Amino acid sequence: MIEAFKKLWPQRAAVDGIRSMEELERYVRVELNDELTHPRVRKTKEEKLGLALERIRQSDLADDEKKELAELYKKIAAH
């Protein structure tokens, strides 16, 4: 799943450093909370989830990779 995530975000330098599922989950959590954006322009977790799921859906990843990543995002967003 880590390699699929790296394919999804090829231009993000921080993604290259992900080596474990814990790191991947932490990165997804940061993304869903929009922590890398200035507080005044942050999107809600629901908006970020929708954008991520759309990016996954439109990607060139294999169907099983898309499903696994979508489930990961949904699981982390639910917590």
Buried (B, 14 or more C-beta within 10 A) or exposed (E): EBEBBBBBBEEBEEBEEBEEEEBBBEBBBEBBBBEEEEEEEBBEBEEBBBBBBEEBEEBEBEEEBBEBBBEBBEEBBEE
